[in-house]
Amino acid sequence: MRFEDLNWMAIQSYLEKDDRVMIVLGATEQHAYLSLLTDIKIPLAMADAASQQSGVLVAPPLNFGSSPYFLAYPGTISFRLSTLISAVEDMVRSLYSQGFRRILVLNGHGGNVGVRARLDELINELTDLKLNWYSWWESHGVEAIALKNELKPGHANWLEAFVFTQVAEMPDSPKAPPYVPSAIMGAKETREIYGDGSFGGSYQADTAIMSEIFSVTMGDILEMLKFE
């Protein structure tokens, strides 16, 4: 259940019996033929599914992440990393002040990883707070599915092409991964190298594979929500 479906009194009642909540982080950035909000749509769908099974609340998602390298693609909105870190910290502190003590961060964007360093510090300041972080594509289960099906995961390729992230017709033929001269590039050079925005490989996979990935991530999230 999401905050948007409740009033403050319902949240207060919830806190009388549970102190868990999920925070969803993502980005608004180019994903080739997929939705600009792919990095939010995926973890939010996972959070909703996990909430239905566990009863744990889902806080409003933070739709913007750190994506400076994609700013040459129209539609990308990027926070400075310092802004993002402060925003997430303020979210955590707000929830903590109301009585939430077990917080699972569901992250949908690799560029947000810098936030974790501040959370490592924060948990030493708020000593009765339990935090955990889950970037779904890093799951060992997801990796196993990719290997089993001989599919290479990548940005804006099959890995993120769930039914609910597709907003245009997908190319049938895979894309050869381009040569990337540096791990750090400006937005203009990034667009010149990646073209349509996909990092290469198949643009989509069989729906059964995507369903298996979603199921595996559900198992991960439900286990993490136990906070054992």
MORA-V702957 format. One line per field, one symbol per residue. ss: DSSP state (h for helix, s for strand, l for the rest). burial: # if it has 24 or more other ideal C-beta (glycine too) atoms within 12 Angstrom, else .. Layout:
BEGIN
ss: ???
burial: ???
END
This chain:
BEGIN
ss: lshhhllhhhhhhhhllllssssssllsllsllslllhhhhhhhhhhhhhhhhhllsslllsllsllhhhllllllssllhhhhhhhhhhhhhhhhhhlllssssssllhhhllhhhhhhhhhhhllllsssssshhhlhhhhhhhhhlllllllllhhhllhhhsllllllllslllllllllllhhhhhhhhllllllslllllhhhhhhhhhhhhhhhhhhllll
burial: #.#.......#..#....#################################..#.##################..####.#..##.###.##..##...#.###############.##..##.....#########.#.##..##....#.##########..##...##...#..............#..##.##########...##.###.#######.##...
END
